[in-house]
Amino acid sequence: MDREAPTFLAMQFAFDESIADEENSMLIRSRRGFTLIELLVVIAIIAILIGLLVPAVQQVRASAARAQCINNLKQITLAAHGYHDSFQAFPAAGNYPVGAVGTATWSVFAHILPFIDQGSLYAQIDLKASYPSQPTAAAAKVPMYLCPSEMQSQQRVDGAVTYTPISYAANYGAWAVYNPATGSSGDGPFTVNRKRKIRQITDGLSNTLAFAEVKTYTPYNRDSGNPSGAGVAIPASPAAIVGYGGTLKTSGHTEWVDARVHQTGFTCVFAPNTKVPFSSGGVDSDIDFNSSREGVSATNPTYAAVTARSWHPGAVNTSFLDGSVHTIVNDVSLAAWRAACTCSAGESEPFIGN
C-alpha cells in the first residue's frame, strides 16, 4: 500500500500537468491573432475615426490661421496709427514727380516698419533712394505681412533683385489712383503724393476701410494706357476690365516694398473675391488691372481694379481706420463696399461687417 501511493500520486500529478499543458496550449493558440473578419472590422473603425478627425483638425487649423490673419491686420492698422501719431498723417501711397516719369518708391508697409517691431530693418532703408537699389531690404521677410493661409509665400527673383510677397494691401480708393498730368490722386485714405490726416477722413474712421487681404502672385493686366482720360466712371463688370487690355503679368502682390497699387494696394471696383476671368495662351486666370503703373508715364492716369482676395472661404478679412477688424463676406453690397473704400465722399450707404 505504501509502495502504490507514490505511484498513484505520480500518475495523478502527471495527469494534472497534462491537463494544464493542454489548457496553456489552447490559451496560446487563442492568443495568436485576430481573425480576418476581426481585422477588417478594426480597419473599418480606424478609417471612420480618421474620416471624422481630419476635417476637425483642418477646421481647427483654418480657425487658427484666420485668427492670426485678423491679428496681423489689427497690428498693421495700429502701426499706421503709430505713424500718424509721429508724423501727424498717414503715410502716402508712394511719391512720384508730377508731369514726369518717377522712380520706384517705398510702400506704406515700409514706412510703418518701426511700429511693428521692425526698427532694425527700417534702419537699413534709405527712403530717398529706390527700393531696387537696396536688395537686402527688398528681400527681407516680415512675418506679419503674410497670412498663414497664403498658398504662395515664396520669394520672386527679378533680375538682380529678390522680392518677398505680401498678403495685405492698403486702401487706395474706389478706382482712380493717380493722374501724373495733374497730380490728383485717389479717394482712399492712402493716396499718392499726399499724407491724409485723420481730420480729413470725414466719412468717419469706423466707416472707412484701412487694409484688406490680397493674394500673392495675382495675375494682372498692365500699361494699356486705357482709360486715358480723367474722370472715367467705375467699370460695371469684369468684362469691361478685360476690355481695357494690357500686358499680362503674374507678379501682383509680390513686392511688399513697392508702393504701386498692384503690389501693396487694393481698390473697390469689385466686391471681395470677385472673379475677373481672363484667358491668354490657353491659360485661364483671375486677374487684376492697372491701366498705367504709377511713375511709368508722365501723362497716362492710373486706374486700377485690384480686388481684395483671400484664401479663407467665402470672405476676406479687413480692417477699418478705427482699428476694428471685420470679416467681410463675398456677397456684401457693392454700394456699401465702395462707400467704405472712400474716406470723404459722404455716402449714406450702410456697411455691415461680421
C-alpha positions in Angstrom: 0.0 0.0 0.0 2.8 2.3 0.9 4.5 1.5 -2.4 1.4 2.1 -4.5 0.7 5.6 -3.0 3.6 7.4 -4.6 2.9 5.7 -7.9 -0.7 6.9 -7.8 0.3 10.3 -6.7 2.9 10.5 -9.5 0.2 9.4 -12.1 -2.2 12.0 -10.7 0.4 14.7 -10.9 1.3 13.8 -14.5 -2.4 13.8 -15.4 -2.9 17.3 -13.8 0.2 18.6 -15.6 -1.0 17.2 -18.9 -4.3 19.0 -18.4 -2.5 22.2 -17.5 -0.3 21.9 -20.6 -3.4 21.4 -22.8 -5.1 24.4 -21.3 -2.0 26.5 -21.8 -1.7 25.3 -25.4 -5.3 26.2 -26.1 -4.7 29.6 -24.5 -1.6 30.3 -26.5 -3.5 29.3 -29.7 -6.3 31.6 -28.8 -3.9 34.5 -28.4 -2.2 34.0 -31.8 -4.1 36.9 -33.5 -7.3 38.3 -34.9 -9.3 36.6 -37.5 -9.6 38.2 -40.9 -13.1 39.5 -40.1 -12.0 41.0 -36.8 -9.1 42.7 -38.6 -11.4 44.1 -41.3 -13.7 45.5 -38.6 -10.8 47.2 -36.8 -9.6 48.7 -40.0 -13.1 50.0 -40.8 -13.4 51.6 -37.4 -10.0 53.3 -37.7 -10.9 54.6 -41.2 -14.2 56.0 -39.8 -12.3 57.7 -36.9 -9.8 59.2 -39.3 -12.6 60.5 -41.5 -14.2 62.2 -38.5 -10.9 63.5 -37.1 -9.2 65.0 -40.3 -12.0 67.6 -41.0 -12.0 68.6 -37.4 -8.2 69.1 -37.4 -8.4 71.0 -40.6 -11.1 73.2 -39.2 -9.1 74.0 -36.1 -6.1 74.9 -38.3 -8.2 77.1 -40.5 -9.6 78.9 -37.5 -6.2 79.4 -36.0 -4.9 80.8 -39.4 -7.9 83.1 -39.6 -7.3 84.3 -36.1 -3.6 85.0 -36.8 -4.6 86.8 -40.1 -7.0 89.0 -38.1 -4.3 89.8 -35.6 -1.9 90.7 -38.4 -4.4 93.2 -39.8 -5.0 94.6 -36.3 -1.3 95.2 -35.7 -0.8 96.7 -39.2 -3.6 99.2 -38.6 -2.3 100.1 -35.2 1.1 100.7 -36.8 -0.4 103.1 -39.3 -1.9 105.0 -36.4 1.5 104.9 -34.7 2.9 106.5 -37.8 0.1 109.1 -37.7 0.9 109.9 -34.1 4.5 110.5 -35.0 4.1 112.4 -38.3 0.5 113.8 -37.9 -0.7 112.0 -41.0 -0.9 108.5 -42.5 1.9 107.5 -44.9 1.5 108.3 -48.6 0.8 105.6 -51.2 4.1 106.4 -53.0 5.7 109.7 -54.2 6.1 110.5 -57.9 7.0 113.7 -59.7 4.0 115.4 -61.3 4.3 115.6 -65.1 7.3 113.4 -65.2 8.3 109.7 -65.1 9.0 108.7 -61.5 11.3 106.3 -59.7 10.5 103.2 -57.7 9.1 104.5 -54.4 8.6 102.8 -51.0 5.2 101.4 -49.8 3.0 102.2 -46.9 4.2 99.0 -45.4 7.8 100.1 -45.5 7.0 103.4 -43.7 5.3 101.6 -40.8 8.1 99.2 -40.0 9.2 100.9 -36.8 5.7 100.4 -35.4 5.6 96.6 -35.8 8.9 96.0 -34.1 10.9 96.1 -37.3 13.0 99.1 -36.4 16.3 97.3 -37.3 15.0 96.6 -40.8 13.7 100.2 -41.2 17.2 101.5 -40.1 18.7 99.7 -43.1 16.4 101.5 -45.6 17.1 104.8 -47.3 13.7 106.1 -48.2 15.2 108.7 -50.6 16.7 106.0 -52.8 14.7 103.5 -54.8 14.0 100.1 -53.4 15.6 98.1 -56.2 18.9 99.7 -55.2 18.5 98.2 -51.8 18.2 94.5 -52.4 18.7 93.4 -48.8 15.6 95.2 -47.7 13.6 94.2 -50.8 14.3 90.5 -50.0 13.6 90.8 -46.2 10.8 88.7 -44.8 8.3 90.4 -42.5 6.2 87.6 -40.9 3.3 89.9 -40.1 2.9 90.7 -43.8 2.0 87.2 -44.8 -1.3 85.4 -44.0 -0.8 81.9 -42.5 -3.2 80.6 -45.1 -1.3 82.1 -48.0 -0.6 79.4 -50.7 2.4 81.1 -52.4 4.8 82.8 -50.0 7.9 82.0 -52.0 10.2 84.9 -53.0 10.3 86.2 -56.6 13.5 86.8 -58.4 13.5 89.8 -60.8 16.9 90.2 -62.4 19.4 91.0 -59.7 16.8 91.7 -57.0 14.8 89.2 -55.0 11.4 90.3 -53.7 9.2 89.0 -50.9 5.4 88.9 -51.4 2.7 90.4 -49.2 -0.8 89.2 -48.2 -2.2 92.6 -47.3 -2.9 95.8 -49.1 -3.7 99.4 -48.2 -7.0 101.1 -49.3 -6.2 103.3 -52.4 -9.8 104.2 -53.1 -12.5 103.0 -55.4 -11.0 103.2 -58.9 -8.9 106.2 -59.9 -5.4 106.1 -58.2 -3.2 108.8 -59.7 -3.1 111.3 -62.6 0.5 112.3 -63.3 -0.6 115.2 -65.5 -2.5 117.0 -62.8 -1.2 115.4 -59.6 -4.6 114.3 -58.5 -4.9 111.1 -56.5 -7.4 108.6 -55.3 -10.3 108.9 -52.8 -9.0 106.3 -50.3 -7.1 107.1 -47.0 -3.8 106.2 -48.6 -3.1 108.4 -51.6 -0.2 109.1 -54.0 1.9 112.1 -53.1 -0.3 113.0 -50.1 -0.4 112.1 -46.5 -4.0 112.2 -45.3 -4.8 113.3 -41.7 -7.4 111.8 -39.5 -9.5 115.0 -39.7 -9.7 114.6 -43.5 -11.4 111.2 -43.1 -14.8 112.9 -42.9 -16.8 109.7 -43.5 -15.6 108.6 -40.1 -12.8 106.1 -39.2 -15.3 103.3 -38.4 -16.8 103.7 -41.9 -13.5 103.7 -43.9 -11.5 100.7 -44.9 -7.8 100.7 -44.0 -6.3 97.4 -45.1 -7.6 94.1 -46.6 -6.3 90.8 -47.7 -5.0 90.1 -51.1 -3.4 87.0 -52.8 0.2 86.9 -53.7 1.2 86.3 -57.3 -2.1 87.6 -58.6 -2.0 87.9 -62.4 -2.8 91.4 -63.7 -3.0 93.3 -67.0 -1.0 96.4 -67.1 0.1 99.5 -69.0 -2.6 99.5 -71.8 -2.9 103.3 -71.3 -6.6 102.8 -71.3 -8.7 104.6 -70.0 -6.6 107.6 -71.0 -8.8 110.5 -69.8 -9.6 111.9 -66.4 -12.9 111.3 -64.6 -13.7 107.9 -66.1 -16.5 106.1 -64.4 -16.0 102.9 -62.5 -16.4 99.9 -64.8 -19.7 98.0 -64.4 -18.4 94.4 -65.0 -15.3 92.2 -65.1 -15.7 92.1 -68.9 -15.2 95.8 -69.1 -11.9 95.5 -67.2 -10.7 92.8 -69.6 -11.7 95.1 -72.5 -9.2 97.7 -71.4 -6.4 95.4 -72.5 -2.9 95.4 -71.3 0.1 93.0 -70.9 -0.5 90.1 -68.6 1.9 89.6 -65.7 1.8 87.2 -62.8 3.7 89.2 -60.2 0.9 91.1 -58.4 1.4 91.5 -54.7 4.9 90.0 -54.8 6.8 93.1 -53.5 6.0 94.4 -50.1 8.4 97.3 -50.6 6.7 98.7 -53.8 4.1 101.4 -53.4 2.3 100.8 -56.7 -1.3 99.7 -56.3 -0.9 96.3 -57.9 1.7 95.4 -55.3 0.6 96.9 -52.0 -2.8 98.5 -52.6 -6.4 97.5 -53.4 -9.4 99.2 -54.8 -13.1 98.6 -54.6 -14.2 98.3 -58.2 -15.5 94.8 -57.3 -16.7 93.2 -54.1 -14.3 90.8 -52.3 -13.2 87.7 -54.2 -15.0 88.7 -57.4 -13.5 86.7 -60.3 -12.3 88.7 -63.3 -11.7 85.8 -65.8 -9.1 86.3 -68.5 -7.6 83.7 -70.9 -4.2 84.0 -72.6 -2.3 81.3 -74.4 -4.7 78.7 -73.3 -4.3 79.6 -69.6 -7.2 80.9 -67.6 -6.6 83.5 -64.9 -8.4 85.6 -62.4 -6.8 89.0 -62.9 -6.4 92.5 -61.5 -5.8 95.5 -63.7 -3.5 98.6 -63.7 -4.1 100.9 -66.7 -0.7 102.6 -66.3 1.7 101.8 -63.4 2.4 104.8 -61.2 5.6 106.5 -62.2 5.8 104.8 -65.6 4.1 107.6 -67.7 4.2 111.4 -67.3 0.7 111.7 -68.8 -1.3 108.4 -68.6 -3.5 108.2 -65.4 -3.6 105.2 -63.2 -6.9 103.4 -62.9 -6.9 100.1 -61.0 -9.2 97.2 -60.4 -7.2 95.4 -57.7 -9.6 93.2 -55.8 -9.4 92.1 -52.2 -9.0 88.4 -52.2 -8.5 85.7 -49.6 -7.8 82.0 -49.1 -10.3 82.0 -46.3 -13.5 80.6 -47.8 -16.3 83.0 -48.7 -14.9 86.2 -47.2 -11.9 88.4 -46.7 -10.5 89.9 -43.5 -10.4 93.7 -43.4 -9.5 96.4 -41.0 -11.1 99.8 -40.6 -9.3 103.1 -39.7 -10.7 102.9 -36.2 -8.6 99.8 -35.6 -11.5 97.3 -35.8 -11.2 94.2 -37.9 -14.1 92.6 -39.8 -14.6 89.5 -41.9 -16.5 90.7 -45.0 -18.5 88.1 -46.9 -18.3 87.9 -50.7 -21.9 89.0 -51.3 -21.6 92.2 -49.4 -23.5 95.1 -51.1 -21.2 96.6 -53.7 -22.5 100.0 -53.0 -21.6 99.6 -49.3 -18.2 98.2 -50.1 -17.4 101.1 -52.4 -18.7 103.6 -49.8 -16.3 102.1 -47.2 -13.4 102.5 -49.7 -13.7 106.3 -49.9 -12.8 108.5 -46.9 -14.6 111.8 -47.7 -17.4 111.1 -50.2 -20.2 111.4 -47.6 -22.0 108.2 -48.7 -25.0 107.2 -46.7 -24.9 103.5 -47.7 -24.8 101.4 -44.5 -22.0 99.0 -44.2 -22.4 95.7 -42.3 -19.4 93.6 -41.4 -19.1 90.4 -39.3 
